């Protein structure tokens, strides 16, 4: 069983969610550019991680939404979320993709960032989200409250996943302070669970589908427990770019919104496009739970994530979110 899970994990290595700042291998060398861009189009570089969350930007590129805005899209595949913020701030790329906890932490440190479009969000459905906390089939753990005093794997410490797991524990009436988080890459989590090295693991697709296929149980939907319709990640730029190139930001945002709507309306296209920029096993695509691709960023989501960041010691003081939001 462990060998089988390891094989599935290896096949799915590149489809890690942008739910933390951990390292994520690239789906391939170099960059991906728009096809059929109009003459005189502005080249715009966007740093992304090859994950399920960013499917809309690839679909929008295919559908010509960026070309319609006279943009030649150049997708730069980053090794991990931690590399994207400095690339945007330094001007190496105009836009980047990240989870909002990472952006809130960066903003609290004074980094001049501006969110320009939503990226991915929770489905809002208990037990039917694209991320959750799983345990082995025979585990005595039944709910998030039972995680108190246990070892829980997350992909990155002090980021969106351990804070939202703590939120799940609190919502279930458990002691959120009395939990031991272990940092593991998503592909390593299910094997660690099998071997008894952790008691539970917070996983995202495609590892959630793999876990369910192998009989593991979901005991908490941590994003759902955190806030209704939690917006998890988005696209952002530097304040310098937002001020100096407002028309570019406006055109990029317009194309992104078209792309998000197209992804929402065409889930089969989302599953298909995943095969063009990740190395996910094609056999898994049909069983994946897709995230929502929201049209708007809910201020409640950012406020909740900011409060959790303060409550759990990621930052000392909540930053001014009005300066971060579009």
N, C-alpha and C positions, 0 to 999 in steps of 0.2 A: 504493500500500500504506500509506504514512504517513497519507494522508487517511482511509483506511478505518479504520485503528487509532484515529486521533484521534476519529472519529465514535463508535466503540464505547466508547472511554474516556469521552467526554462523556456518553454515554447511561448509563454505569455510575458516574458521578461520586460518587454518594452512598453506594455500597456499599463503603466503605473499612474494612478490618479494624481492630480496636482493638489494633493491634500497634505502638503508639508513641503519642506525645503530640501528633502533628501535627493540624492543623486539618481538620475534616470538616464540609462543609456540611450543614445540616439538611434532612431530607426534606420539611419543611413547617413553617409557622409555628405557634407556640403549643405546646399539649400534647395528649396523647392520654389520655383518662380511661376508667375501667372503665364498662362498661354493665351495668345490672341489679344494682348494688351494693345490699346490704340497707340498710334504714333504720338509722341510727345507726352505719354503718360509719366507720372511721377513715380519713381521707384521708392517703395516703402518697405523697410525691413521690420519683421515682427519675430520676436524670439518666443518659441513655444517648446513644450515638451511633448514627445509623441505619445499622447494619451487619449483616452476616450472623450475627455472634456473638450478638446479642441477640434473635434470633428467638424463643427460648423464652419470654421475658417477655411478648412480644406474644401468643403462642399461649396462655399461661397466663391472660392477661387475657381472651381470647376464650372460653376454656373455663370460666371462672368460678372458677378455683382461688384467686384473691385474694379474691373475694366470699365464698367458703366460709370464709375466715379473717377475715371482717368487715373487709376492707380495700377501700378505694376507691382504685384505683391511678391515679396521675397521672404519666404519662411525659413528662419534660421533655427535649426534643431539644436536646442540647448541640452547640456548634460544633466541639468537639474535646476530647480527653481531658485536655488541660492545664487546662481550665476546670472539670472535674468535681471534682477533689480539693478545691480551695478552697470550692466550693459545698457539699460535704458537711461539711467542717470548720467552716464558718461557720454551718451549720444552715439554709441556704437550701433544701436538699433533705435527706431522711432517708437516702437510699441513692444509690450511684453505681456505675458499671461502669468497669473499667480493666484494662489488662494488669498482670501482677504485677511486672514490672521497674519500672514507674512507681511502684507502691505500695511496693516495697522501697526505692527511692530516697527517696520521701516519708517513709517510716518512719525512714530513716537520718538525716533532717533533723529528727527529733523530732515530726513531725506525728502526732497521736493517731488512728490508723486501726485498724479492725477488719474483717477479711474475714468475711462472713456466709454466702456461698454460692459455689460454683464458677460459671463462666460458659461458657467454651469451652476446648477442648483439641485437641491434635494427634490425628490419626487413628492415628499410630504406624506408618504404612505408607510405606516408601520409595517415592517417585515417585507416591504417591497421597494426598498431604496437601493441605490447603486453602491452603497457602503453600509457596513454594519459590524457588530461584534459577534464573532462566532466562537463556539466551543465544540468539543468532541461530542459525538452522539450520546456517549455514556457519562458525560460530565454531570456532576450534581448541581452545577450552576444553572439556575432557571431564569434569572432576570439580571438587569444591571446592578441591582442592589447587592447581589451575591458576589460582585467583583471586588468588594471591600476586602482588603488583605490578600488579594490575589495578584498574580503576575499577568500583565496584559501587554501584548506586543502592539506597538505603533510604529509607523515608518519613520517618524521624526519626533524627537522629544521637544517639548515646549513649543508646540505648534497647534494647528487646528484640530488634529485628531485626538491628542490626549485631553485637550480642553473640552471637546465635545463629548468624549467618553465620560469625563467627570460630570458633565451636565446630565448625561443619561443616568449616572449613578445617583445624583441628587434628586432627579425627577422620580426615581424609583424608591427614594427614601433611604438610600445607603450612605455610607461615609466616604465621600469623594476624596478625602485627604489620605485615607488609609488604603492606597492602591499603589502597586509597584509597576511602573511602566518600563518596558524593555524595548530599546530601539532595534528594529530589524527591517531589512528591505522586504517589501511586499512578497517577492518570490520565495523568501525564506520562512515566511510565517507559518504556513500550513505544516511544513515538515517539523518545525519547532513545536507546534501544537501536538502533532502525532507523537513526538518523542517525549512529551511531558516537560519541555523546557519552559513553556508558558502555559497558563491556565486558559487564556482566551486571546483572541487576536482581532484587532480592528482592521478589516480588509475592505478593499474596493474591487470593482470589476477590473479584470476578468477573474480575479481570485475568489470573489464571492460566489460566482457561478461554479467554480471548481470545488469550493468547499461544500456547497449544497449538493453537488453531484456525488460527492464522496460521503455524504451522510452527516456532515457537521450541521449544527443547529445555530440559527441566528437568535441571540437572546436580547439584542438591543439594536435599534436603528438610531445611532447616535446623532446623526444630522437632524432627523425628524424630532428627536427629543429636545434638541437645542432651541429651535424656533420654528414656527410655522413657515413652510416654503423657504427654508434657509437658502439664501444665495451664497454659494461657497467660493466662487472664483470669478475673476474678470480680467479684462484687458486694460492696460494702463500705459501712461506715457509720463515723461518728466514735465514738471511745471514749466521748464524752459521751452520745451517743444510746444506745449499747450499755448503759451503766450506768444511765441515767435511765429507759429504756423497754425493759427486757428482754423484756416480753411482745410488744411491737410487733416487735422483732427476731425473736423466735421464730416469730411468725405469718408474717412476710415470708419468712423462711427456709423454712418449711414449704411455702408457696405456690410458692416458687422451685424447690424440689426436685421438686414435682409437675410443674411446667412443664418442667424439664429432662428428666424421664423421658418426658413426653408428646412432646417434640421428638425424643428419641432413638427412640421407638417409631413416630413418624409423620413420616418425612422428606419425604413429599409435602406434608404440611401446612406444613412449614418453607418449602419452595420457594414455596408459595402465599402464605403470610403476608408474605414478602419484598416482594411487590407492593403491600402495603398501607401500608408505611412507608418504602420506598425508591423510587428512580426507575430501578431496574435494568431493562434491556431484557428483556421477558418471554422472548425467544428464547434468552437465556442461562441461564435458571434450570435447565433440564433437564441441562445439562452441568456444573453447578457441583459441586465436591467440598465437601461440608459438613464443618464441624469436628465433633469429638465434643462432646457436651454431658454432661460427666461428673457422676456422682452425688457424688463426693468430690474434694477438693483433695489431691493427693499432696504430702506434705511434701518428697519428693525433688525435685519440680519447683521449689518455692520455694528449697530449699537450693542447687540447681544454679544457678538464676537469680541468687541472691544471690552465690554464688562468682564467677560470670561478671561481675557488676557490679563486684566488687572487683578481679578480675583485669584487667578492661579499663578500670579507672580511673573508673567512673561514681560510685563511692563509695569512701571511705577504709576504713571498717570495716563489716562486715556487721551489720545490726540484729538485735535479738532477734526471731526469727520466731515464737516462741511467743506473743508479744504481738500478732502480726498475725493468726495463724490463728484459726479459730473455736474 
